[in-house]
Amino acid sequence: MCGICGIYYLSRERLVDQAILTRMARVMRHRGPDDEGFYLDGNLGLGHQRLSIIDLSPLGRQPMSNEDNSLWVVFNGEIYNYLELRQQLLARGHRFRSHSDTEVILHLYEDEGTECVKRLHGMFAFVIWDARERMLFAARDRFGIKPFYYALKDGCFIFASEIKALFQTGLIRPQLNPTGLADYLTFQFCLGEKTLFQDVYKLLPGHTLLLKPDGALQVKKYWDLDFTIDVDHSEDYFEHQLLTLLEDAVRLQLRSDVPIGACLSGGLDSSTVTCLASSLLGAPIKTFSGGFKDAPQYDETPYARIVAQHIRAEHYEVFPTAEDFVEVMPRLMYYMDEPAAGPGLFPQYFVSKLASQHVKVVLGGQGGDEIFGGYTRYLIAYLEQCIKGGIEGTQEDPKYVVTFESILPNLRQLQGYESLLRYFWEEGLFESEDRRYFRLIDRSNSTRGLINGDFLPDKREYDPYEAYRELFYSAGCRSLINKMTWFDMKTLLPALLHVEDRTSMAVSLESRVPLLDHRIAELVASMPPMVKYKGGRSKHVFRQVIRHIVPPEVYNRTDKMGFPVPLSEWYRKGPVREFVKETLLGERARARGFIQSKQVETLLDSERPFGRGIWGLLCLELWMQTFLDGSI
């Protein structure tokens, strides 16, 4: 786990200044405080900040070259199947100087060129410089677990693990991207390759980038999920395959030359990963949890303790406060580079900070909701479609849908979501699937009337809904559950992984997510919906597989939380209220003219529990103050 950066001038007459490259790298020093390295080749420069995880010796330093120095690589991430690949490469006659996974990438590229990326199991963003061809090749992992940002302007290509590093070059400066803002206010993340910064792009998950010396830039998809349904196998077959892959994913991700632990929320996903890790290690593991002492509905630590006791873990907990929120939020926006996808950012940072005091690597349960269909809104959307189909007699082939009859026993999952149900059915009942799901994920309603529309693009030029709709249908799925999970895996999941990456790397901690092994995702995508989402039961096939792995108290939980933060209570009194008022209603915000002050003041007293209106604006204003007001 590291920070990478680089500069490539298309003209060979322009030479890279190492002082600029050094500034790029060191602004990301938190990502890799163990070592740093640089390589210059005239109009090309590579930089690296190292967090040593595999092969801690100097032989693992980056930038790293092959034997004849014709290829150089900078790499951020972990290749979990590097030992198997290394053995194959040795059998082909390759010679290794180190025991690092980084060197495996170099030798694999020598043999297979740009196709090498398809052989890699792991989380990664890397760049290979071909000195003979004067060509750059970059790749990002299948789900976007590791970040990669770039800009191409005025004959210069720059890239980095974090956007703030790009600004150190002086080639671009922080400017608001209006279409990115429209996306953020709608979804609280940006769609596609755009970011909230003008001229800054992200390499999409599952994509490669090739830049030739003539300036030709080619971005290409090398992997995607295929939702073609496998009708030839039974439910028992899928369950057996899933259990095998879960165990193997955790086994591979336990590979480390430094201490390893687990972030444990007390939910099904992290509990499964932690229990499997403990079993495979055959020894106690250190676990880390967080919660809030304000009220029981904000604290999952009792469930985390049950799991920790079950596996005899060495367990640690942290309970952030309102005062912590005020102190850390401005700094978190700096680490994030862009506003966050949800308030879980705040406690997640504190759990990462706690873990970093004891281990250097943690496993977590991120990705389970997106892969297996764990969000309650999926059931809400299906309930309406089932009612519609029952009335109109238009129920589809049962292998593609959840039927009305089968969904009834699982409607108790909706207890506590009455306000969301009322909102969902206020208008648009029985509209098209894309319209109805959009209503469940659209967050612009929470900020409508709170911002100055002059900052947004004309909808005739860019409409977030149309961009969403195109993506919603782009997989060609018939099943509604596949359409919903497809969209979330393409958008929400990378946004949550952005949080995962920044909250861990801010404290120099490597975070691994075994449930996002691409083999698991491919298997689940091929399952008939009636297998993976039977009767609308959240994570049905996953639950079937892990029922004997986690303690029954956790398995039988009905109060899914997802790291909630007591923000609505904090907004009404104490230091958080004063902090929010100072940030959103203070002189800097008023001078910007972005926020409608009176409406925001009213919302401070009326924000509903788990509402995102104030949160979204707070993150946005802190981001503007951090990056747009000249402090970066």
N, C-alpha and C positions, 0 to 999 in steps of 0.2 A: 504494500500500500504506500503510495507516494504522491508527489506532485510533479507533473511534467509540463514543459513549455518549450517553445521554439520560435525561430524567425527564419523565413526563407524569402530572400529577395529574388525576383525573377531575373533581374539583371545581374550578371556576374561581376559587373563593375562596382556594385554596392556591397560593401563588406559589413558583416555583422559586428556590432560593438559589444564586447563581452560585458561591459558595465550595464548595458540595457538588459541583456540576458540574465545577469545576476540579480538585477532588481525584480525581474519577472519571477524568478525562482524563489527569492527570499520573501516575497510577499505571501508565499504559500508555505513558509517554513513549518507551520503547524502540521502540514500534511506529512512532513518527513524530516524530523529534527535530528536524525541519527547521522546523516551524511549529506553531501551535495556534490554534484559533478557537472561539468560543462564540456561540450565538444564544439569546435568551430572549424568550418571548412569553407572559408571565403564568404560566399553569400548565404551560407547556411549555419545556423547555430542551434544547438540542443541544450536544454537545461533540465536538471533533475534534483529533487529533494527526496531523500530516502528514509522510509520507515522500514527497518530491517526485520523481515519475518522469516524468509527462507534463505538459507546460506548466509549467515551473519558475517562472514569473513569479507575482507576487502575484494575478494574475487567476485562478489555479487554487486559491486558498485556499477552505477550507470552514470552517463551513457555507456553502453557496452557494445563491443564490436565483435565481428567474426574473426577468423584466423588471419585473413589478409587485409583487414580493415576496410573492406569494400562495402560492408553493411554496418550500420549503427542503429541502436534502438534505445528509446526511452519508454518506460512501461509503468503503468499504474494499475495494480490489481493483483490477482492470484490466478494461476492456471492450476486447477486442482488435479488434473490428470497428467501433470508434467512428468511424473515418474514413469508412467506407461509410455508416454511419447519419447522420453529420453532413451528407454530401452530399445524402442523401435529404431531410433536414429543411430544409436550405437551399432546396432546390427547392420545398418546401411553403411557403416564406415565413418560416421561423424566422430570427431574427438571433442571432448568437453574440458574446459578449464575450471569450471565452477560446478556447484551442485544446485544452482538457482533455476527457477522456472523461466527467468528472463532469457537465459541462454538457449533454452529449448525453443522459444519463439524464433530466435535468429536462425537456428539450424533448420527448423521446419520451413521457414521462409526460403531458405536456400534450395530446399528440395521441391517445394510446392508453390512458391510464389504467393500471389495474393489469395489463393485458395486455402492457404494454411489456416486461415481464421476459422474455417468450418470444422477443424479438428480440435479446437480448443474448448475445453469445459472450464468455465470459470467466470470471473468478473474482471473486465479489463478495458483499458483504453491505452493504446500504444501507437507509436510512430516509428517507422523504419525509414532510414535514409539510405538510399542506394547511391553511393558516391560515384559509381561508374556511369549510371544513367542520369545522374543529377535529378533524382525523382523521389518524392515523398509518398509513403503509403501509410495510412492511418486506419485503425479499426476500433469499434466499440462493441462491447458485449451485447448479447441478444436482448437483454431487458433494460439496458442502460443503468446498470448498478453503479458503474464508474463513469464520471463525467468527461466530456470533451467539447471544448468551445473553440471557435475559430473566427477569423475575419480575413477577408481578402480585399485589399484596398491599395490603390496607388502603386501597383506592382509589388506588393509585399503580402505574404501569407504569414499570419501569426496564429499560434494555438496555445492552449493551456488547460489545465485541470479546473481552474477557476477563472471567472471572467475578470476579476480585479487585476489579474496578472497581465491581461491584454492591454490594460490602460497604461501600464508602466512603459510601453513602447513609445507612446506619444502619437502612434499612427491613428488611433481613434480616441475619442473622449466619451465620457458617459452622457448619452442623450436618450431621452424617452422615445420608445417605439410605440406609436399610437395603436397599431393593430395588436401588439403584445398587451397593451393596457386594456383593450377591449376584451381580449381573451381572459385576462386576469380578473377583471370585474365580473365576468360571466362564470368562470370555472375555478378561479383562484390558482390557475396555472396557464401557461401558454401552449397552444396547440402547435404540432409540427416542429419544424426546425427553428422557429423564431424564438427570441428571448425578449425580455422587457427593455433591452438596450438596442438602439438603432445600430445596424451594421454588424451585430454580433449574432452568430448562429451556433446551434448545437448540432453535432453529428448525431443523427437519430440512432436509437438502439438497433442492433442487427444490421448496421451499415458499415461500409468501408469508404475511404476517400483516397483518391489517387490524384496527385498534383504533378504534372509533367513540366519540364523546364520551359516549354513554350507558353505556360500559363493555363493550359487546358486542365480544368478541374472536373473530375468525374466522381460523383457520389453514387454508390451502388448498394442495393439491398442484397445481403448474402443469406438471410434467414428470416423466416416468418412462420407463424402458426398456421397449420392447415386444419380447418374445422370439418373436413370430410369425415362423416360419421362411420365408424367401424361397426357394422351390423353382424359381423361373423363371430363375435366372441360374447361370452356370457358375463354377467355381473361378477361372478366369482373370479373369472379370469382377470378382469380389470382390477379387482381388489388385490389379488395376488401380485400383479405387476406393479401396482402402486406401492405396496408395502416394500417390495424388493428395491424399488427406485428410491424411496424415502431413506431406507437404511443405507444404501450406497452413497447417496448424496451427502448424508451426514458423515459417513466414514471418510469420504474424500476431503471434506471440508474441515476435518480434524487435523489435517496435515499442517504442521507448524513447528518451527524451531524455537518458538517462544511460548510463554504461558498462554493458555486459552481458557475462556469462560463462556458464560451464556447470559444474555439479557432475558429475563423471565417476567412476563406480565401477569401470568396466571390465566391467560386465555388458552384456547386449544392449540394454536399454532406454535407459540413459543414453548409451551409445555411439552408438546410432542418432540420438537427439536431438542430440547434440554434433556428429556428422558432418554431419547435415543443416543444422544452424545454420551451421557453418563454410562449407559449400558455398554456402548462400544468401547469406551475408554477402560471400563472395568475398575474405575476409581472415582472418588468424589470429585465433583466439579464445582468451581466457584460460580455463583449465580448473583444477579444484580437486578433489583426491582425498584420501582418508585411509585409514589402515590401522593395524595393530599389529605391532610387531616381535617379539612373543613367540613366534610360530610361523608357518610358511607358510600354514596353514589359516585364519589371521586377517588375511591381507594380500592384497588384490586390486590393489594399486598397480602390479605389473608389467604387468597387462593394461591398466590405465588409461594407463600410459606408452606402450604400443603404439599405442593410439588417438590419444593426444596427438601422438606422432611422425608418425602417419599423416596427420594434418591440419595438422601444423606449428604446434601450439598453444603458447602460453606457459603452461607447466604448473607447478602448485604442489601441494605435498603436506604433510600434517600427520600425526604419529604420536602420538596421546594415550597417556598412561601410567597406571599404577595410581595414582600420586600425583595426577594430574589428575582421576581418577574421584572420589577422596575429596574433593578441593577443590570440584568443580563440582556434584556431585549435589544437595546441598541447595538451591542456587540454581536449578538446573534445575527442581526441583519447584515452586518459586515461579513461574517462568515458565510452566510447564505448566498450572497451576491444578488439574489432576487427574492421578492416576498415569498413567504412560506405557504404551503398548501393547507396547513391546519395548525391549531394551537398545540398539538402534540409535540411540535418542535421544542417547546419550552421544557417540559419534563424529560423528554428524550435526551436533551443535552445534559441534564443533571445525572441521569442514569449512566450515560457515556462517561461523564467526568468521574463518577464513582468507580466505574469499572476500570478506567485507565490507571487508577491508583493501585490496582491489584494484578491486572493482566494486560497483555498487548493486543489480544485478539478476542472477539466475542462472536458467538453464533446468535442469531435471532430468528423470529418467525415471520418476518415481512414477506408479503406476497401471497399468503394463504387465502385471504379474502378474494383477491382478484383471480387467482388460479381456480379455486374450487367453488366460487359463488357464495361468498359469505356475507354480503351486504343485505340488510333488511329491505332496502329499496327494491331489490330484485323480486322479493315476494310481493311487495305492494304492486309493482308493475304487472306481475303475473296474475294477481288476483283480479285486477281489472280486465285483463285480456281474457281470462277464463269466464268471467261474467258475460263479457261481450260475446264470446264464442258460444256460450250456452244460450243466450237470447237469440242470436242471429243464426244459430245452427251452422257456424263456420269453423268449428274446431278442426284444426289441422291433423295430419297424421300423428297419432299419439307418440311416436318415437321422437318427434321434434318438440313436443310441448308438455307442459304440466297441465293435466286436466282439472276441471272444476271439482270433480269428485275426489281426486287424490289430494287436492290442496287443503281441503277442509280440516283434516286432523292437525295440520301444522300452523293454523292461523293464530295460535296462541303466541307464536313468535312476535306478533305485532302488538302485544301488550306493551304499553308505554309509548307507542308511536301514534297515538290518537291525533295529536296536533298535526303531524305530517300527513296523516290520512285526510284530515279536514282540508288542509291546504291543497293536497293533490286533487281532490274531487271538487274544489271550488269552481273550477272551469275546465273546459276541454275534455270532458268525459267521453271516452270511446274514440278519441282522435287516433291518428296513426301511431304506430309503435314508437317511431322516432320522436314525435311531438310529446308523447307521454313520458318517455324516459328523460327527455330534455327538461321537462318540468321538475323531475326529481333531482336533477344535478345542477340546474341553473341557479347560481347564487346571486345573480344581478338584482333579484327582487329585494335582497337584504341591504343593498346599497343604492337602490333607486331613489332619487331625490336627495341623495347625500353628496353628490359630486357635480361639478360643473361640466356639462356635456361638451363644452368647447374643446376639451382635451381629447375627445374621442373621434375616430374617423367616421365619415358619413357611411351609413349602412349600405348605401348603394355602391360604395367602394369596398367595404369589408363588413361582413355580417358573421359574427361568431356562430350563430345557429347554422348557417349554411355550411360553414367549415366543419362543424360538428356532424351535421347530417351526412355529409359525404363520407366521413370516417366511419360513422355508425353502420353504414351499409357496405363498406368497402371490402369486408371479408367474404361477402357472398353467402352469409349464413341464413338458413331458414329459421332456426330456433331463436327465440327471443333471448333466452339465457346466454346463448353464444354471442349474440349481437351486443348485449350489455357488457359481458365480461371482456369481449374484444375491445370495445371502446375504452373500458377502464384500464385494461392492460397496456393500451397504447398511449394513455394520457395520464390518468390518476396515478398509476403505478410508478412511472418515471418521476412524477412529482414527489411522491412519498419516498422514493429511493434517493432523490435529491436531498431530502431532509435527513435520511439515514446516513448518507455520505458526509454531509457537512457537520452534523452534530457529533459524529464519531471522529472525523478527521480534525475538527477544531481542537480536540484534546489528544491527538496523535494515537488514536485507537482504530484498529482494523475491525470492521463489522462485516460478517459473512451471513448470507441468507440462503440456507440449503433448500428451502421450499421452491426457490427460483432456479433450480437445476432445470435446464431446458428440456431434458428427457421427461421430466414429470409433466411439464406444461404440454408437451406434445402428446403424451398419453391421455391426459385429461381432455384436451381439445378433441381427440378422436372418440371419446365416450359418447354414447347416446345420452341426450339430456335426461331421459328417464332413469339413467344410472347415476349420473353425477348430481342431479338436482331433483331426486325422486320426491314427488308430492310437495315440491316447494321447500323441502327441508334444507336449511342452510348447510352447505358442505356435506351433503349426504354421504357420498362415497368416501370422503376423507374421514368422516366420523366412523363409518363402518370399519375402516382399516385400523384406526388408532384407539379403538375402544378398550383394548387391553394394554395399551402403552401408558396412558396417563391415569392419574388417580380418579376414581368415580366422582368425587366431589367437583372436580374440574370438568370431567366429561359431561356431567348432567347439569351444568350451569345453564341458566336461562337469562342471565343479566349481562349480556355482552356489553362491554364498556368502550374499549379502544382508546385508552389513556385520556379520559376527559379532564378538562381543566375548569376550575370553578370561576370562570371569568365573569359570568353574569352577576355573581355575588360580589366579586372584587370591583366591578365597575361602579357599584353603588356607594362604596365607602372606602376610606383608607388610602394607602399610598398608590394603589393602582388607579383609582379614580383621578387622583391629582396628576399622576403621570400621563394618563390618557388625555385629560383636559389640556395639560401643558403642550402635549404633542400635537393634538388635532385642532385645538382652538387657540394655540399660541401665536405669537407674532409671525414666525416663519411660515406656518401653515396658512395663516390669513393672507400674507403677502403673496403666496403662491397662487391663491385664488382657486384652488382645486376643490376644496371642501366647502359644502354649504353648512356654515357653523351652527345655525339655529337648529337645524334638523338633527345634527350630530349630538347636540346638547340634550335634545329630547330623547334620543335613542339610548343615551347613557343610562337613563332611568327606566327604560322599557325593554332593553334587549332580552329576548327570551333565552332560556337555558340552552346552551350549545349553539346559540346563534352566531353567525359569522360576519355580521355587518361591521361592528366596531373592530373586530379582529382584522378583517380585510383592509379597512382603511388605516388602522394603526400600523400594520406591516408596510403598507404602501407609503405612508408618510415617513416612517423611519428609514425606509429604503431611499426615498427622495432626499432626505436630509443627509444620509450617509454618502450617496453616490452623485446625485445631481447638483448638490449645493457646493461642490468643490472640495470636500474633505478627503476625497480619494485622488 
